[in-house]
Amino acid sequence: MWRRSNPGLFVTSCFVFALLVFIFVYPLVAQQDPLVQDIANAFAPVGTSGHILGTDNLGRDTFVRLIYGLRTEIIVCGAGTLISAVIGTLLGILAAYFQGATDLVVMRVVEIILAFPNLVFAMLIVSLYGAGNSTVVAICGVVFIPGFARLVYGEVLSLRRALYVESAELFGGSRWQLISGPLLRGVGPLVLAQGFLTLAFAVGLESGLSFLGLGIVPPSPSLGLMISTGQQYFMQAPAQLLIPSAVLVLLLVAFGYVADWVRDLLDPRGAEKSKRKAGPRQVPSFQVTQGVSA
């Protein structure tokens, strides 16, 4: 993994995975309630004993709420990303493989979904079904389908002309065997890399909805809700706005780096790219001498 990827991407990805493990393990070990209020210690500054990142307007520990909020973000947005990846990959493969009427219908539906701005579409769904975790999962599962479908569609069109796919067809492979075999394995690395990138977009979308009061319902913690609350009390405690905002930005950037690392690691053409970046090998030079050999 170190040789086939950029060292910076590798280190960043390892840090992100370690952070995800910490986010899910810490609540099981610490067992602290992020909803416990202590009005007497409201707006405690960063570094206060027992509150490493201070407290909010209701005296709730910011560090604990940040951990629980990140866990909620990853679970909700990860579920929505998984749904969009499965549906989008299936639609892209079917449209590119069968083409004709299937291509026309599937890709037109994808383009209709793509025509709606994500935030506007999300607000429409929330207005119909109400805010909540399940609504956010459904929103992320729908709005990000076009990204996967278009990516897989283009890749499958090129894979259909690959020699190993044509060989499988000549040897009598059924359509299902071709789709679930070489085609699905061929688009797998791209889908996985796109999944991490889409997860970053989903976290950003969910944070925006929660900031507007249309995402995760209070008092459950989330980054968007913490940013919204911190904005109201910015003059009293600036850290309550700056800390979740910085965490959100770093999380989005980190998932982008993870997507690049996964693509470099799993892309079968990654080795050739690394060789080209390394430059041409130096060939030893030989001097031609004149004379009669012994």
C-alpha positions as CSV (number, residue, x, y, z in Angstrom):
1,M,0.0,0.0,0.0
2,W,2.9,2.4,0.7
3,R,4.5,1.8,-2.7
4,R,1.3,2.0,-4.7
5,S,0.1,5.3,-3.2
6,N,1.3,8.7,-2.3
7,P,2.8,8.7,1.2
8,G,0.8,11.8,2.2
9,L,-2.5,10.2,1.1
10,F,-1.6,7.0,3.0
11,V,-0.8,8.7,6.3
12,T,-3.9,10.9,6.0
13,S,-6.1,7.8,5.3
14,C,-4.7,5.9,8.2
15,F,-5.4,8.9,10.5
16,V,-9.0,9.1,9.2
17,F,-9.6,5.4,9.8
18,A,-8.1,5.7,13.3
19,L,-10.4,8.7,14.0
20,L,-13.4,6.7,12.8
21,V,-12.5,3.8,15.1
22,F,-12.2,6.3,18.0
23,I,-15.5,7.9,17.3
24,F,-17.3,4.6,17.5
25,V,-15.3,3.1,20.4
26,Y,-15.2,6.2,22.7
27,P,-19.0,6.2,23.5
28,L,-18.8,2.6,24.5
29,V,-15.9,3.2,26.8
30,A,-16.7,6.6,28.3
31,Q,-20.5,6.2,28.4
32,Q,-21.0,9.9,28.8
33,D,-24.4,11.4,28.0
34,P,-24.1,14.3,25.5
35,L,-27.6,15.6,26.6
36,V,-26.7,16.2,30.3
37,Q,-27.1,19.8,31.1
38,D,-25.2,21.9,33.7
39,I,-26.5,25.5,33.5
40,A,-24.1,26.6,36.2
41,N,-21.1,25.7,33.9
42,A,-22.5,27.2,30.7
43,F,-20.0,28.6,28.3
44,A,-17.0,27.1,30.1
45,P,-13.8,28.0,28.2
46,V,-11.7,25.5,26.3
47,G,-9.3,23.7,28.7
48,T,-11.7,23.7,31.7
49,S,-11.1,20.7,34.0
50,G,-13.5,18.0,32.9
51,H,-14.4,19.8,29.7
52,I,-11.5,19.8,27.4
53,L,-13.4,21.7,24.7
54,G,-15.6,23.7,27.0
55,T,-19.4,23.7,27.3
56,D,-22.3,25.2,25.3
57,N,-25.1,27.5,26.3
58,L,-26.8,24.7,28.4
59,G,-23.6,23.4,30.0
60,R,-23.3,20.3,27.8
61,D,-19.8,19.0,27.2
62,T,-18.7,20.1,23.7
63,F,-16.2,17.3,23.2
64,V,-18.7,14.6,24.1
65,R,-21.3,16.2,21.8
66,L,-18.8,16.5,19.0
67,I,-18.0,12.7,19.2
68,Y,-21.6,11.7,19.3
69,G,-22.4,14.2,16.5
70,L,-19.7,12.8,14.3
71,R,-20.9,9.3,14.9
72,T,-24.4,10.3,14.0
73,E,-23.1,12.0,10.8
74,I,-21.1,9.0,9.7
75,I,-24.0,6.5,10.3
76,V,-26.7,8.6,8.7
77,C,-24.6,9.8,5.7
78,G,-22.9,6.4,5.3
79,A,-26.3,4.7,5.0
80,G,-27.5,7.2,2.4
81,T,-24.2,6.9,0.5
82,L,-24.4,3.1,0.5
83,I,-28.0,3.2,-0.9
84,S,-27.0,5.6,-3.6
85,A,-23.9,3.6,-4.5
86,V,-25.9,0.3,-4.9
87,I,-28.7,1.8,-6.9
88,G,-26.5,4.1,-9.0
89,T,-24.1,1.3,-9.9
90,L,-26.9,-1.0,-10.9
91,L,-28.5,1.6,-13.1
92,G,-25.2,2.6,-14.7
93,I,-24.3,-1.0,-15.6
94,L,-27.7,-1.8,-17.0
95,A,-27.9,1.3,-19.1
96,A,-24.4,0.8,-20.5
97,Y,-24.7,-2.9,-21.1
98,F,-28.2,-3.2,-22.7
99,Q,-28.2,0.3,-24.2
100,G,-31.2,1.0,-26.5
101,A,-34.4,1.7,-24.7
102,T,-32.9,0.8,-21.3
103,D,-30.2,3.4,-21.8
104,L,-32.7,6.0,-22.9
105,V,-35.0,5.6,-19.9
106,V,-32.5,5.1,-17.2
107,M,-30.2,8.0,-18.2
108,R,-33.1,10.4,-18.7
109,V,-34.4,9.6,-15.2
110,V,-30.8,10.2,-13.9
111,E,-30.6,13.5,-15.7
112,I,-34.0,14.6,-14.2
113,I,-32.7,13.9,-10.7
114,L,-29.5,15.7,-11.5
115,A,-31.4,18.8,-12.7
116,F,-32.7,19.5,-9.2
117,P,-30.2,21.3,-6.9
118,N,-29.4,19.0,-3.9
119,L,-30.5,21.5,-1.2
120,V,-33.7,22.4,-3.0
121,F,-34.6,18.8,-3.4
122,A,-33.7,18.0,0.2
123,M,-35.9,20.9,1.4
124,L,-38.8,19.6,-0.7
125,I,-38.5,16.1,0.8
126,V,-38.3,17.4,4.4
127,S,-41.3,19.6,3.8
128,L,-43.3,16.5,2.8
129,Y,-42.1,13.9,5.3
130,G,-40.6,15.9,8.1
131,A,-37.1,16.1,9.5
132,G,-35.3,13.1,11.0
133,N,-32.5,10.6,10.5
134,S,-34.5,8.4,8.1
135,T,-35.4,11.4,6.0
136,V,-31.8,12.4,5.7
137,V,-30.9,8.8,4.7
138,A,-33.5,8.9,2.0
139,I,-32.4,12.3,0.7
140,C,-28.7,11.2,0.5
141,G,-29.8,7.9,-1.1
142,V,-31.6,9.7,-3.9
143,V,-29.6,12.9,-4.7
144,F,-26.3,11.1,-5.1
145,I,-27.5,8.4,-7.4
146,P,-26.7,10.3,-10.6
147,G,-23.0,10.6,-9.6
148,F,-22.6,6.9,-9.4
149,A,-24.8,6.1,-12.4
150,R,-22.9,8.5,-14.7
151,L,-19.5,7.3,-13.5
152,V,-20.3,3.6,-13.9
153,Y,-22.1,4.2,-17.2
154,G,-19.0,5.7,-18.8
155,E,-16.6,3.1,-17.3
156,V,-18.8,0.1,-18.5
157,L,-18.9,1.5,-22.0
158,S,-15.1,1.3,-22.2
159,L,-15.0,-2.1,-20.4
160,R,-17.4,-3.7,-22.9
161,R,-14.6,-3.3,-25.5
162,A,-12.0,-4.9,-23.2
163,L,-10.5,-8.2,-24.4
164,Y,-11.4,-10.2,-21.3
165,V,-15.1,-9.1,-21.5
166,E,-15.3,-10.1,-25.2
167,S,-13.6,-13.4,-24.4
168,A,-16.2,-14.1,-21.6
169,E,-18.9,-13.4,-24.1
170,L,-17.4,-15.7,-26.8
171,F,-17.1,-18.5,-24.2
172,G,-20.8,-18.4,-23.6
173,G,-21.0,-16.3,-20.5
174,S,-24.5,-15.2,-19.6
175,R,-25.5,-11.6,-19.2
176,W,-25.8,-12.0,-15.4
177,Q,-22.4,-13.6,-15.3
178,L,-20.8,-10.7,-17.2
179,I,-22.5,-8.0,-15.1
180,S,-21.8,-9.6,-11.8
181,G,-18.3,-10.8,-12.8
182,P,-15.9,-8.7,-15.0
183,L,-18.0,-5.6,-15.3
184,L,-18.7,-5.3,-11.6
185,R,-15.1,-6.0,-10.6
186,G,-14.0,-3.5,-13.2
187,V,-16.0,-0.6,-11.8
188,G,-15.5,-1.6,-8.2
189,P,-12.4,0.6,-7.4
190,L,-14.0,3.6,-9.0
191,V,-17.3,3.1,-7.1
192,L,-15.4,2.7,-3.8
193,A,-13.4,5.9,-4.4
194,Q,-16.5,7.7,-5.4
195,G,-18.2,6.4,-2.3
196,F,-15.8,8.2,0.0
197,L,-16.1,11.4,-2.0
198,T,-19.9,11.1,-1.9
199,L,-19.7,10.6,1.8
200,A,-18.0,14.0,2.2
201,F,-20.8,15.6,0.0
202,A,-23.4,13.8,2.2
203,V,-21.9,15.1,5.4
204,G,-21.9,18.6,4.0
205,L,-25.5,18.3,2.8
206,E,-26.7,16.9,6.2
207,S,-24.8,19.7,8.1
208,G,-26.5,22.3,5.9
209,L,-29.9,20.8,6.6
210,S,-29.3,20.5,10.3
211,F,-28.0,24.1,10.3
212,L,-31.4,25.1,8.8
213,G,-33.3,22.9,11.3
214,L,-34.3,20.4,8.5
215,G,-31.9,17.5,9.3
216,I,-31.2,15.7,12.5
217,V,-33.8,16.6,15.1
218,P,-32.6,18.2,18.4
219,P,-31.5,17.4,21.1
220,S,-29.5,14.8,19.2
221,P,-26.1,16.3,18.5
222,S,-24.8,17.0,15.0
223,L,-22.2,19.3,13.5
224,G,-24.8,21.4,11.8
225,L,-26.8,21.9,15.0
226,M,-23.7,22.7,16.9
227,I,-22.7,25.3,14.3
228,S,-26.1,26.8,14.4
229,T,-26.1,27.1,18.2
230,G,-22.6,28.4,18.2
231,Q,-23.5,31.2,15.8
232,Q,-26.2,32.4,18.1
233,Y,-23.7,32.7,21.0
234,F,-20.6,33.7,19.1
235,M,-19.9,36.8,21.2
236,Q,-20.1,34.9,24.5
237,A,-18.1,31.8,23.4
238,P,-16.5,31.9,19.9
239,A,-15.0,28.4,20.3
240,Q,-18.5,26.9,20.2
241,L,-18.8,28.0,16.6
242,L,-15.2,27.7,15.5
243,I,-14.5,24.2,16.8
244,P,-17.4,22.3,15.0
245,S,-16.8,24.5,11.9
246,A,-13.2,23.5,11.8
247,V,-14.0,19.8,12.4
248,L,-16.5,19.9,9.6
249,V,-14.1,21.4,7.1
250,L,-11.3,19.0,8.1
251,L,-13.6,16.0,7.8
252,L,-14.7,17.0,4.3
253,V,-11.1,17.5,3.1
254,A,-10.0,14.2,4.8
255,F,-12.6,12.2,3.0
256,G,-11.4,13.7,-0.3
257,Y,-7.9,12.5,0.5
258,V,-9.1,9.0,1.4
259,A,-11.0,8.8,-2.0
260,D,-7.8,9.7,-3.8
261,W,-5.8,7.1,-1.8
262,V,-8.4,4.4,-2.5
263,R,-8.4,5.2,-6.2
264,D,-4.6,5.0,-6.4
265,L,-4.5,1.8,-4.4
266,L,-7.2,-0.2,-6.2
267,D,-6.9,1.2,-9.7
268,P,-5.1,-1.5,-11.8
269,R,-3.4,1.3,-13.8
270,G,-2.0,2.8,-10.6
271,A,1.3,0.9,-10.9
272,E,1.8,2.2,-14.4
273,K,1.1,5.8,-13.2
274,S,3.7,5.4,-10.5
275,K,6.2,4.2,-12.9
276,R,5.6,7.2,-15.2
277,K,5.9,9.5,-12.3
278,A,9.2,7.9,-11.2
279,G,10.7,8.7,-14.6
280,P,12.4,6.6,-17.2
281,R,15.0,4.0,-16.1
282,Q,18.6,4.9,-16.9
283,V,20.1,2.4,-19.3
284,P,23.9,1.8,-18.9
285,S,25.9,3.2,-21.8
286,F,28.4,1.0,-23.6
287,Q,31.4,2.4,-25.4
288,V,32.2,0.9,-28.8
289,T,35.9,0.3,-29.2
290,Q,37.7,-0.5,-32.4
291,G,40.1,-3.2,-32.6
292,V,40.4,-6.9,-33.0
293,S,39.1,-9.0,-30.2
294,A,41.4,-11.5,-28.7
